[in-house]
Amino acid sequence: MRTALGRIGRLLGQSSFWRASNGGKMMVQVHNRQFLGHKGALNYFKNKQSKTNWIMQEYTLASQNHHGPHKVTMLNSFSLINLENQ
């Protein structure tokens, strides 16, 4: 669920949380380099020292009314989430 600032709430319970594993990647069309959205990966931690095998991949499409080449209106967008236990 997104917060008022457009970020995904990552805390779960007292000490478990999701942490971004990379800065994310831009998704663009190959033939015309048109910006489509972002892809990000997050790892699940039981606490600060205990990383699990769970990985969340989030895909967010750019909204049609974005301003600038890489801006995404986060509160008006939808995300596709893929969860994997590796």
N, C-alpha and C positions, 0 to 999 in steps of 0.2 A: 504494500500500500504506500502511496506517495504522501509525503508531508506537504505542508503549505509552501515550502520552498522548492518543491519539485524533486526532492531526494527520496529514495526508497528508505523506509524505516528498516534498519538492519539489526537492531537489538532484539533478542529473543530471551525472555526470562531474565534471570539475574546476571548471568555471565556469558551466555552463548551469543554469537553474532556472525554476520556475514561480512567479509572483508574483500575489497576489490583486489584482484590478483594482478591486474595490469591497468594501464591508463585508458583502456578501451581503444577501439579502432573505428575509423569512419568506413561506412559502406558506400561505395559508388558504383554506378553502372559502368561496365567495361567499355562499351562502344562510344559513349559520349561524355564520360567522367561526371555525370550528374550525381550530386549528393543525394543519398537515399536515407541515411540514418546512422545510428551507432550500434556497435556490438561491444558488450562488456562482460567480463567474467568475474565471479566472486567465489571465494572459498569459505566454507563453514568451519567455525572454531567453537569448541565446547567451552574453552576459556582462553586466556591470553597465550598459553603455551601449548594447547592441545588442538592441533589442526586435524580435521577429519578428511575422509575421502570424498565428501559431497562437494560438487561444483555446480554453481548456477550460472547459466549463460543468459544474458538479457539482450534482446534485440529491440531497439526503439526506432520507429520510423520518424522522419522529419515531417512536421506539419506543413500543410500547403501554404500557410500564411507566415512562414518564418522570415525574419529580416536578416539578410546577410547570407553568405554561402554555407555556413556551418551551424546556424542557430536552430535549436529545436525548442518548441514551446512545450515544456515538460508537463505542465498541468493539463494540457489539452491533447496529449498524445497517449497512445496505448503501447504496452510492451508485451512481447512474447517471451516467456520464461521457459527455459529448458533445464531440468534438474537431472544430474547424473551422479551415481555412486560408483566411483572408479576404483 
